[in-house]
Amino acid sequence: MQNKFGWSDYSPVSEFTACELPSEPLPLILKSVSAQHIEVALDLITIDDGGVPILSVALEISDDQISYTTVDSYIDNSATHMLTAA
């Protein structure tokens, strides 16, 4: 094979997996509510992963549905989480 730098061997063969964006998750399931906390559940099983496994999930909260804050106490891919009032 020749390019502007001269002749060279062919490059090694590479493989890749074409994938699509994953589907949006279903709405959170509200498990319990009190004045101090809410417990939510996430349905992570029925998400279409687009052909590649989803490695992590972020949980975010918002007071105004404009700006969002990541819930730092959430552990990636946990099916339930308890949010406690500050």
Biopython code that builds the backbone (N, CA, C, O; Angstrom):
import numpy as np
from Bio.PDB.StructureBuilder import StructureBuilder

atoms = [
    (1, "MET", "N", (0.847, -1.156, 0.000)),
    (1, "MET", "CA", (0.000, 0.000, 0.000)),
    (1, "MET", "C", (0.906, 1.236, 0.000)),
    (1, "MET", "O", (1.938, 1.249, 0.671)),
    (2, "GLN", "N", (0.529, 2.257, -0.739)),
    (2, "GLN", "CA", (1.359, 3.456, -0.824)),
    (2, "GLN", "C", (0.533, 4.676, -0.423)),
    (2, "GLN", "O", (-0.618, 4.828, -0.834)),
    (3, "ASN", "N", (1.139, 5.537, 0.382)),
    (3, "ASN", "CA", (0.544, 6.821, 0.715)),
    (3, "ASN", "C", (1.578, 7.899, 0.469)),
    (3, "ASN", "O", (2.597, 7.618, -0.162)),
    (4, "LYS", "N", (1.368, 9.115, 0.934)),
    (4, "LYS", "CA", (2.311, 10.205, 0.642)),
    (4, "LYS", "C", (3.679, 9.997, 1.285)),
    (4, "LYS", "O", (4.639, 10.677, 0.922)),
    (5, "PHE", "N", (3.783, 9.050, 2.253)),
    (5, "PHE", "CA", (5.058, 8.769, 2.912)),
    (5, "PHE", "C", (5.792, 7.593, 2.275)),
    (5, "PHE", "O", (6.920, 7.285, 2.659)),
    (6, "GLY", "N", (5.165, 6.942, 1.316)),
    (6, "GLY", "CA", (5.808, 5.818, 0.655)),
    (6, "GLY", "C", (5.022, 4.533, 0.843)),
    (6, "GLY", "O", (3.838, 4.550, 1.180)),
    (7, "TRP", "N", (5.719, 3.399, 0.614)),
    (7, "TRP", "CA", (5.093, 2.087, 0.702)),
    (7, "TRP", "C", (5.117, 1.579, 2.141)),
    (7, "TRP", "O", (6.047, 1.856, 2.897)),
    (8, "SER", "N", (4.071, 0.828, 2.504)),
    (8, "SER", "CA", (4.027, 0.222, 3.839)),
    (8, "SER", "C", (3.175, -1.031, 3.796)),
    (8, "SER", "O", (2.456, -1.283, 2.829)),
    (9, "ASP", "N", (3.268, -1.818, 4.872)),
    (9, "ASP", "CA", (2.410, -2.994, 4.992)),
    (9, "ASP", "C", (0.977, -2.547, 5.251)),
    (9, "ASP", "O", (0.724, -1.406, 5.641)),
    (10, "TYR", "N", (0.052, -3.464, 5.029)),
    (10, "TYR", "CA", (-1.338, -3.176, 5.330)),
    (10, "TYR", "C", (-1.522, -3.069, 6.843)),
    (10, "TYR", "O", (-0.796, -3.707, 7.606)),
    (11, "SER", "N", (-2.481, -2.273, 7.270)),
    (11, "SER", "CA", (-2.808, -2.152, 8.697)),
    (11, "SER", "C", (-3.483, -3.423, 9.179)),
    (11, "SER", "O", (-4.094, -4.141, 8.387)),
    (12, "PRO", "N", (-3.376, -3.712, 10.495)),
    (12, "PRO", "CA", (-4.073, -4.890, 11.017)),
    (12, "PRO", "C", (-5.591, -4.733, 10.887)),
    (12, "PRO", "O", (-6.117, -3.620, 10.899)),
    (13, "VAL", "N", (-6.268, -5.850, 10.766)),
    (13, "VAL", "CA", (-7.725, -5.843, 10.672)),
    (13, "VAL", "C", (-8.300, -5.495, 12.039)),
    (13, "VAL", "O", (-7.846, -6.023, 13.054)),
    (14, "SER", "N", (-9.288, -4.619, 12.073)),
    (14, "SER", "CA", (-9.953, -4.233, 13.323)),
    (14, "SER", "C", (-11.416, -4.603, 13.241)),
    (14, "SER", "O", (-11.994, -4.676, 12.157)),
    (15, "GLU", "N", (-12.013, -4.838, 14.411)),
    (15, "GLU", "CA", (-13.442, -5.138, 14.487)),
    (15, "GLU", "C", (-14.094, -4.146, 15.433)),
    (15, "GLU", "O", (-13.446, -3.629, 16.344)),
    (16, "PHE", "N", (-15.383, -3.878, 15.218)),
    (16, "PHE", "CA", (-16.129, -3.013, 16.122)),
    (16, "PHE", "C", (-17.577, -3.464, 16.131)),
    (16, "PHE", "O", (-18.026, -4.184, 15.239)),
    (17, "THR", "N", (-18.303, -3.029, 17.158)),
    (17, "THR", "CA", (-19.721, -3.341, 17.280)),
    (17, "THR", "C", (-20.517, -2.060, 17.071)),
    (17, "THR", "O", (-20.358, -1.094, 17.817)),
    (18, "ALA", "N", (-21.364, -2.056, 16.067)),
    (18, "ALA", "CA", (-22.235, -0.903, 15.848)),
    (18, "ALA", "C", (-23.383, -0.981, 16.845)),
    (18, "ALA", "O", (-23.964, -2.046, 17.050)),
    (19, "CYS", "N", (-23.704, 0.134, 17.454)),
    (19, "CYS", "CA", (-24.787, 0.133, 18.424)),
    (19, "CYS", "C", (-25.617, 1.395, 18.287)),
    (19, "CYS", "O", (-25.249, 2.318, 17.561)),
    (20, "GLU", "N", (-26.725, 1.426, 18.983)),
    (20, "GLU", "CA", (-27.627, 2.567, 18.988)),
    (20, "GLU", "C", (-27.697, 3.116, 20.399)),
    (20, "GLU", "O", (-27.239, 2.467, 21.339)),
    (21, "LEU", "N", (-28.267, 4.305, 20.560)),
    (21, "LEU", "CA", (-28.465, 4.857, 21.891)),
    (21, "LEU", "C", (-29.425, 3.964, 22.675)),
    (21, "LEU", "O", (-30.355, 3.405, 22.094)),
    (22, "PRO", "N", (-29.214, 3.819, 23.991)),
    (22, "PRO", "CA", (-30.164, 3.035, 24.784)),
    (22, "PRO", "C", (-31.502, 3.753, 24.881)),
    (22, "PRO", "O", (-31.579, 4.967, 24.693)),
    (23, "SER", "N", (-32.542, 3.008, 25.173)),
    (23, "SER", "CA", (-33.859, 3.614, 25.342)),
    (23, "SER", "C", (-33.904, 4.399, 26.649)),
    (23, "SER", "O", (-33.087, 4.173, 27.542)),
    (24, "GLU", "N", (-34.850, 5.314, 26.759)),
    (24, "GLU", "CA", (-35.028, 6.043, 28.014)),
    (24, "GLU", "C", (-35.582, 5.085, 29.051)),
    (24, "GLU", "O", (-36.404, 4.229, 28.723)),
    (25, "PRO", "N", (-35.146, 5.214, 30.301)),
    (25, "PRO", "CA", (-35.701, 4.338, 31.341)),
    (25, "PRO", "C", (-37.146, 4.705, 31.634)),
    (25, "PRO", "O", (-37.584, 5.824, 31.370)),
    (26, "LEU", "N", (-37.870, 3.755, 32.179)),
    (26, "LEU", "CA", (-39.241, 4.022, 32.613)),
    (26, "LEU", "C", (-39.207, 4.999, 33.783)),
    (26, "LEU", "O", (-38.176, 5.128, 34.443)),
    (27, "PRO", "N", (-40.324, 5.696, 34.054)),
    (27, "PRO", "CA", (-40.340, 6.608, 35.210)),
    (27, "PRO", "C", (-39.998, 5.857, 36.500)),
    (27, "PRO", "O", (-40.231, 4.654, 36.622)),
    (28, "LEU", "N", (-39.439, 6.603, 37.458)),
    (28, "LEU", "CA", (-39.128, 6.017, 38.770)),
    (28, "LEU", "C", (-40.390, 5.503, 39.439)),
    (28, "LEU", "O", (-41.478, 6.035, 39.219)),
    (29, "ILE", "N", (-40.245, 4.479, 40.247)),
    (29, "ILE", "CA", (-41.349, 3.936, 41.034)),
    (29, "ILE", "C", (-41.184, 4.481, 42.448)),
    (29, "ILE", "O", (-40.137, 4.286, 43.065)),
    (30, "LEU", "N", (-42.201, 5.159, 42.969)),
    (30, "LEU", "CA", (-42.161, 5.712, 44.313)),
    (30, "LEU", "C", (-42.526, 4.613, 45.297)),
    (30, "LEU", "O", (-43.659, 4.133, 45.304)),
    (31, "LYS", "N", (-41.566, 4.209, 46.130)),
    (31, "LYS", "CA", (-41.786, 3.093, 47.054)),
    (31, "LYS", "C", (-42.298, 3.543, 48.410)),
    (31, "LYS", "O", (-43.188, 2.903, 48.972)),
    (32, "SER", "N", (-41.749, 4.646, 48.959)),
    (32, "SER", "CA", (-42.226, 5.158, 50.247)),
    (32, "SER", "C", (-41.909, 6.638, 50.359)),
    (32, "SER", "O", (-40.966, 7.134, 49.744)),
    (33, "VAL", "N", (-42.723, 7.345, 51.165)),
    (33, "VAL", "CA", (-42.558, 8.786, 51.349)),
    (33, "VAL", "C", (-42.804, 9.125, 52.807)),
    (33, "VAL", "O", (-43.723, 8.589, 53.426)),
    (34, "SER", "N", (-41.979, 10.023, 53.366)),
    (34, "SER", "CA", (-42.229, 10.589, 54.693)),
    (34, "SER", "C", (-41.743, 12.032, 54.653)),
    (34, "SER", "O", (-41.282, 12.499, 53.612)),
    (35, "ALA", "N", (-41.840, 12.741, 55.771)),
    (35, "ALA", "CA", (-41.365, 14.122, 55.827)),
    (35, "ALA", "C", (-39.852, 14.193, 55.683)),
    (35, "ALA", "O", (-39.321, 15.232, 55.292)),
    (36, "GLN", "N", (-39.152, 13.117, 55.988)),
    (36, "GLN", "CA", (-37.689, 13.118, 55.959)),
    (36, "GLN", "C", (-37.077, 12.452, 54.731)),
    (36, "GLN", "O", (-35.921, 12.724, 54.406)),
    (37, "HIS", "N", (-37.809, 11.599, 54.050)),
    (37, "HIS", "CA", (-37.189, 10.876, 52.936)),
    (37, "HIS", "C", (-38.214, 10.399, 51.914)),
    (37, "HIS", "O", (-39.417, 10.365, 52.171)),
    (38, "ILE", "N", (-37.695, 10.032, 50.749)),
    (38, "ILE", "CA", (-38.467, 9.279, 49.764)),
    (38, "ILE", "C", (-37.593, 8.113, 49.312)),
    (38, "ILE", "O", (-36.368, 8.224, 49.260)),
    (39, "GLU", "N", (-38.225, 7.017, 48.994)),
    (39, "GLU", "CA", (-37.500, 5.871, 48.443)),
    (39, "GLU", "C", (-38.026, 5.623, 47.045)),
    (39, "GLU", "O", (-39.233, 5.508, 46.837)),
    (40, "VAL", "N", (-37.108, 5.540, 46.081)),
    (40, "VAL", "CA", (-37.487, 5.319, 44.693)),
    (40, "VAL", "C", (-36.866, 4.022, 44.189)),
    (40, "VAL", "O", (-35.836, 3.568, 44.689)),
    (41, "ALA", "N", (-37.516, 3.442, 43.192)),
    (41, "ALA", "CA", (-36.998, 2.237, 42.545)),
    (41, "ALA", "C", (-36.857, 2.530, 41.059)),
    (41, "ALA", "O", (-37.673, 3.237, 40.467)),
    (42, "LEU", "N", (-35.818, 1.978, 40.476)),
    (42, "LEU", "CA", (-35.553, 2.142, 39.050)),
    (42, "LEU", "C", (-35.716, 0.796, 38.358)),
    (42, "LEU", "O", (-35.232, -0.225, 38.846)),
    (43, "ASP", "N", (-36.398, 0.800, 37.220)),
    (43, "ASP", "CA", (-36.532, -0.423, 36.430)),
    (43, "ASP", "C", (-35.392, -0.452, 35.422)),
    (43, "ASP", "O", (-35.499, 0.110, 34.332)),
    (44, "LEU", "N", (-34.305, -1.110, 35.794)),
    (44, "LEU", "CA", (-33.131, -1.168, 34.922)),
    (44, "LEU", "C", (-33.138, -2.397, 34.017)),
    (44, "LEU", "O", (-32.268, -2.546, 33.159)),
    (45, "ILE", "N", (-34.119, -3.273, 34.208)),
    (45, "ILE", "CA", (-34.148, -4.526, 33.456)),
    (45, "ILE", "C", (-34.736, -4.347, 32.064)),
    (45, "ILE", "O", (-34.279, -4.978, 31.110)),
    (46, "THR", "N", (-35.758, -3.484, 31.940)),
    (46, "THR", "CA", (-36.446, -3.368, 30.648)),
    (46, "THR", "C", (-35.846, -2.315, 29.727)),
    (46, "THR", "O", (-36.407, -2.049, 28.664)),
    (47, "ILE", "N", (-34.712, -1.703, 30.105)),
    (47, "ILE", "CA", (-34.070, -0.726, 29.231)),
    (47, "ILE", "C", (-33.433, -1.461, 28.047)),
    (47, "ILE", "O", (-32.703, -2.435, 28.225)),
    (48, "ASP", "N", (-33.724, -0.975, 26.841)),
    (48, "ASP", "CA", (-33.060, -1.501, 25.645)),
    (48, "ASP", "C", (-31.671, -0.883, 25.609)),
    (48, "ASP", "O", (-31.540, 0.332, 25.463)),
    (49, "ASP", "N", (-30.632, -1.704, 25.740)),
    (49, "ASP", "CA", (-29.271, -1.172, 25.849)),
    (49, "ASP", "C", (-28.655, -0.761, 24.507)),
    (49, "ASP", "O", (-27.509, -0.313, 24.474)),
    (50, "GLY", "N", (-29.383, -0.904, 23.420)),
    (50, "GLY", "CA", (-28.880, -0.478, 22.114)),
    (50, "GLY", "C", (-27.811, -1.377, 21.532)),
    (50, "GLY", "O", (-27.215, -1.045, 20.507)),
    (51, "GLY", "N", (-27.557, -2.510, 22.166)),
    (51, "GLY", "CA", (-26.581, -3.458, 21.646)),
    (51, "GLY", "C", (-25.296, -3.537, 22.449)),
    (51, "GLY", "O", (-24.455, -4.395, 22.179)),
    (52, "VAL", "N", (-25.126, -2.655, 23.437)),
    (52, "VAL", "CA", (-23.937, -2.658, 24.277)),
    (52, "VAL", "C", (-24.390, -2.507, 25.727)),
    (52, "VAL", "O", (-25.222, -1.646, 26.010)),
    (53, "PRO", "N", (-23.870, -3.316, 26.661)),
    (53, "PRO", "CA", (-24.316, -3.231, 28.051)),
    (53, "PRO", "C", (-24.135, -1.832, 28.639)),
    (53, "PRO", "O", (-23.127, -1.171, 28.388)),
    (54, "ILE", "N", (-25.118, -1.386, 29.422)),
    (54, "ILE", "CA", (-25.035, -0.106, 30.130)),
    (54, "ILE", "C", (-24.167, -0.321, 31.358)),
    (54, "ILE", "O", (-24.463, -1.189, 32.179)),
    (55, "LEU", "N", (-23.107, 0.453, 31.493)),
    (55, "LEU", "CA", (-22.136, 0.251, 32.566)),
    (55, "LEU", "C", (-22.443, 1.063, 33.819)),
    (55, "LEU", "O", (-22.054, 0.658, 34.914)),
    (56, "SER", "N", (-23.123, 2.188, 33.689)),
    (56, "SER", "CA", (-23.461, 2.972, 34.871)),
    (56, "SER", "C", (-24.706, 3.813, 34.609)),
    (56, "SER", "O", (-25.065, 4.088, 33.463)),
    (57, "VAL", "N", (-25.349, 4.211, 35.693)),
    (57, "VAL", "CA", (-26.558, 5.016, 35.643)),
    (57, "VAL", "C", (-26.385, 6.149, 36.643)),
    (57, "VAL", "O", (-25.845, 5.936, 37.728)),
    (58, "ALA", "N", (-26.836, 7.352, 36.296)),
    (58, "ALA", "CA", (-26.785, 8.487, 37.219)),
    (58, "ALA", "C", (-28.201, 8.831, 37.661)),
    (58, "ALA", "O", (-29.130, 8.785, 36.855)),
    (59, "LEU", "N", (-28.371, 9.171, 38.923)),
    (59, "LEU", "CA", (-29.653, 9.615, 39.471)),
    (59, "LEU", "C", (-29.517, 11.104, 39.757)),
    (59, "LEU", "O", (-28.594, 11.521, 40.456)),
    (60, "GLU", "N", (-30.440, 11.915, 39.217)),
    (60, "GLU", "CA", (-30.377, 13.354, 39.396)),
    (60, "GLU", "C", (-31.694, 13.870, 39.960)),
    (60, "GLU", "O", (-32.748, 13.278, 39.732)),
    (61, "ILE", "N", (-31.629, 15.000, 40.711)),
    (61, "ILE", "CA", (-32.830, 15.618, 41.275)),
    (61, "ILE", "C", (-32.907, 17.064, 40.808)),
    (61, "ILE", "O", (-31.903, 17.676, 40.444)),
    (62, "SER", "N", (-34.147, 17.602, 40.831)),
    (62, "SER", "CA", (-34.357, 18.989, 40.420)),
    (62, "SER", "C", (-35.547, 19.554, 41.180)),
    (62, "SER", "O", (-36.533, 18.857, 41.422)),
    (63, "ASP", "N", (-35.443, 20.818, 41.552)),
    (63, "ASP", "CA", (-36.568, 21.523, 42.166)),
    (63, "ASP", "C", (-37.402, 22.251, 41.118)),
    (63, "ASP", "O", (-38.577, 22.536, 41.347)),
    (64, "ASP", "N", (-36.795, 22.554, 39.965)),
    (64, "ASP", "CA", (-37.469, 23.381, 38.964)),
    (64, "ASP", "C", (-37.555, 22.738, 37.576)),
    (64, "ASP", "O", (-38.090, 23.358, 36.656)),
    (65, "GLN", "N", (-37.056, 21.540, 37.401)),
    (65, "GLN", "CA", (-37.009, 20.810, 36.130)),
    (65, "GLN", "C", (-36.232, 21.566, 35.053)),
    (65, "GLN", "O", (-36.423, 21.332, 33.860)),
    (66, "ILE", "N", (-35.348, 22.482, 35.490)),
    (66, "ILE", "CA", (-34.468, 23.200, 34.572)),
    (66, "ILE", "C", (-33.019, 22.833, 34.870)),
    (66, "ILE", "O", (-32.268, 22.448, 33.974)),
    (67, "SER", "N", (-32.639, 22.957, 36.132)),
    (67, "SER", "CA", (-31.285, 22.576, 36.534)),
    (67, "SER", "C", (-31.355, 21.315, 37.389)),
    (67, "SER", "O", (-32.252, 21.161, 38.218)),
    (68, "TYR", "N", (-30.400, 20.420, 37.175)),
    (68, "TYR", "CA", (-30.385, 19.131, 37.850)),
    (68, "TYR", "C", (-29.083, 18.950, 38.614)),
    (68, "TYR", "O", (-28.032, 19.443, 38.203)),
    (69, "THR", "N", (-29.166, 18.238, 39.732)),
    (69, "THR", "CA", (-28.006, 17.935, 40.554)),
    (69, "THR", "C", (-27.897, 16.426, 40.676)),
    (69, "THR", "O", (-28.888, 15.746, 40.941)),
    (70, "THR", "N", (-26.692, 15.902, 40.483)),
    (70, "THR", "CA", (-26.465, 14.464, 40.624)),
    (70, "THR", "C", (-26.552, 14.081, 42.091)),
    (70, "THR", "O", (-25.998, 14.766, 42.950)),
    (71, "VAL", "N", (-27.248, 12.984, 42.381)),
    (71, "VAL", "CA", (-27.354, 12.456, 43.739)),
    (71, "VAL", "C", (-26.080, 11.667, 44.013)),
    (71, "VAL", "O", (-25.922, 10.539, 43.545)),
    (72, "ASP", "N", (-25.167, 12.279, 44.784)),
    (72, "ASP", "CA", (-23.863, 11.665, 45.028)),
    (72, "ASP", "C", (-23.942, 10.361, 45.808)),
    (72, "ASP", "O", (-23.060, 9.512, 45.678)),
    (73, "SER", "N", (-24.989, 10.187, 46.619)),
    (73, "SER", "CA", (-25.084, 8.979, 47.440)),
    (73, "SER", "C", (-25.585, 7.766, 46.656)),
    (73, "SER", "O", (-25.553, 6.646, 47.165)),
    (74, "TYR", "N", (-26.051, 7.980, 45.418)),
    (74, "TYR", "CA", (-26.553, 6.882, 44.599)),
    (74, "TYR", "C", (-25.401, 6.023, 44.100)),
    (74, "TYR", "O", (-24.410, 6.551, 43.595)),
    (75, "ILE", "N", (-25.520, 4.708, 44.236)),
    (75, "ILE", "CA", (-24.515, 3.765, 43.757)),
    (75, "ILE", "C", (-24.943, 3.267, 42.380)),
    (75, "ILE", "O", (-26.066, 2.796, 42.202)),
    (76, "ASP", "N", (-24.026, 3.377, 41.397)),
    (76, "ASP", "CA", (-24.327, 2.981, 40.017)),
    (76, "ASP", "C", (-25.074, 1.662, 39.943)),
    (76, "ASP", "O", (-24.702, 0.680, 40.584)),
    (77, "ASN", "N", (-26.144, 1.660, 39.142)),
    (77, "ASN", "CA", (-26.924, 0.479, 38.794)),
    (77, "ASN", "C", (-27.695, -0.145, 39.962)),
    (77, "ASN", "O", (-28.161, -1.278, 39.845)),
    (78, "SER", "N", (-27.840, 0.564, 41.075)),
    (78, "SER", "CA", (-28.666, 0.068, 42.167)),
    (78, "SER", "C", (-30.123, 0.215, 41.768)),
    (78, "SER", "O", (-30.504, 1.219, 41.167)),
    (79, "ALA", "N", (-30.947, -0.782, 42.097)),
    (79, "ALA", "CA", (-32.351, -0.763, 41.694)),
    (79, "ALA", "C", (-33.201, 0.139, 42.585)),
    (79, "ALA", "O", (-34.250, 0.604, 42.140)),
    (80, "THR", "N", (-32.789, 0.406, 43.832)),
    (80, "THR", "CA", (-33.537, 1.286, 44.728)),
    (80, "THR", "C", (-32.589, 2.275, 45.386)),
    (80, "THR", "O", (-31.384, 2.041, 45.472)),
    (81, "HIS", "N", (-33.162, 3.402, 45.858)),
    (81, "HIS", "CA", (-32.350, 4.396, 46.544)),
    (81, "HIS", "C", (-33.237, 5.197, 47.499)),
    (81, "HIS", "O", (-34.387, 5.498, 47.180)),
    (82, "MET", "N", (-32.699, 5.539, 48.667)),
    (82, "MET", "CA", (-33.391, 6.336, 49.653)),
    (82, "MET", "C", (-32.795, 7.746, 49.637)),
    (82, "MET", "O", (-31.589, 7.910, 49.819)),
    (83, "LEU", "N", (-33.636, 8.765, 49.419)),
    (83, "LEU", "CA", (-33.218, 10.161, 49.449)),
    (83, "LEU", "C", (-33.699, 10.755, 50.760)),
    (83, "LEU", "O", (-34.890, 10.696, 51.067)),
    (84, "THR", "N", (-32.782, 11.331, 51.543)),
    (84, "THR", "CA", (-33.104, 11.882, 52.858)),
    (84, "THR", "C", (-33.012, 13.401, 52.806)),
    (84, "THR", "O", (-32.088, 13.955, 52.210)),
    (85, "ALA", "N", (-33.987, 14.078, 53.442)),
    (85, "ALA", "CA", (-33.979, 15.540, 53.488)),
    (85, "ALA", "C", (-32.759, 16.035, 54.250)),
    (85, "ALA", "O", (-32.340, 15.428, 55.235)),
    (86, "ALA", "N", (-32.188, 17.154, 53.780)),
    (86, "ALA", "CA", (-30.993, 17.707, 54.433)),
    (86, "ALA", "C", (-31.359, 18.410, 55.717)),
    (86, "ALA", "O", (-30.484, 18.938, 56.403)),
]
sb = StructureBuilder()
sb.init_structure("model")
sb.init_model(0)
sb.init_chain("A")
sb.init_seg("    ")
for serial, (resi, resn, name, xyz) in enumerate(atoms, 1):
    if name == "N":
        sb.init_residue(resn, " ", resi, " ")
    sb.init_atom(name, np.array(xyz, "f"), 0.0, 1.0, " ", f" {name:<3s}", serial, name[0])
structure = sb.get_structure()
